């Protein structure tokens, strides 16, 4: 079975929560936006991330409709 890599961009400020489960830097709304976004991706938690620069629009824009410094999150399919 071949596992596929998938990529998605989202705010960098979410990376500690997405990668380590540490939500200490997020308020309740931001944590909910992140949870809603990661659920919409449908691939579980990312296993890696890399700088994607400042983006006017990113893949999490429907949940966080602001320009932001972003990470490119990397997921494996199940």
URPEPE-V939938 format. One record per residue. RES is the residue in three letters. SS is DSSP state (H for helix, E for strand, - for the rest). D_CENTER is the distance of its C-alpha to the mean C-alpha in whole Angstrom. Layout:
((RES & SS & D_CENTER) (RES & SS & D_CENTER))
This chain:
((UNK & - & 26) (UNK & - & 23) (UNK & - & 20) (UNK & - & 18) (UNK & E & 15) (UNK & E & 12) (UNK & E & 10) (UNK & E & 7) (UNK & E & 6) (UNK & E & 4) (UNK & E & 6) (UNK & H & 8) (UNK & H & 9) (UNK & H & 6) (UNK & H & 7) (UNK & H & 10) (UNK & H & 9) (UNK & H & 6) (UNK & H & 9) (UNK & H & 12) (UNK & - & 12) (UNK & - & 13) (UNK & - & 13) (UNK & - & 16) (UNK & - & 14) (UNK & - & 13) (UNK & - & 16) (UNK & H & 16) (UNK & H & 15) (UNK & H & 12) (UNK & H & 11) (UNK & H & 12) (UNK & H & 10) (UNK & H & 7) (UNK & H & 9) (UNK & H & 10) (UNK & H & 7) (UNK & H & 6) (UNK & H & 10) (UNK & H & 11) (UNK & H & 9) (UNK & - & 12) (UNK & - & 11) (UNK & - & 10) (UNK & - & 9) (UNK & - & 8) (UNK & - & 11) (UNK & E & 10) (UNK & E & 9) (UNK & E & 11) (UNK & E & 12) (UNK & E & 11) (UNK & E & 14) (UNK & E & 14) (UNK & E & 13) (UNK & - & 15) (UNK & - & 13) (UNK & - & 10) (UNK & - & 8) (UNK & - & 7) (UNK & - & 11) (UNK & - & 12) (UNK & - & 11) (UNK & - & 11) (UNK & - & 14) (UNK & - & 14) (UNK & - & 14) (UNK & E & 12) (UNK & E & 12) (UNK & E & 9) (UNK & E & 7) (UNK & E & 8) (UNK & E & 6) (UNK & E & 9) (UNK & E & 10) (UNK & E & 14) (UNK & - & 15) (UNK & - & 17))
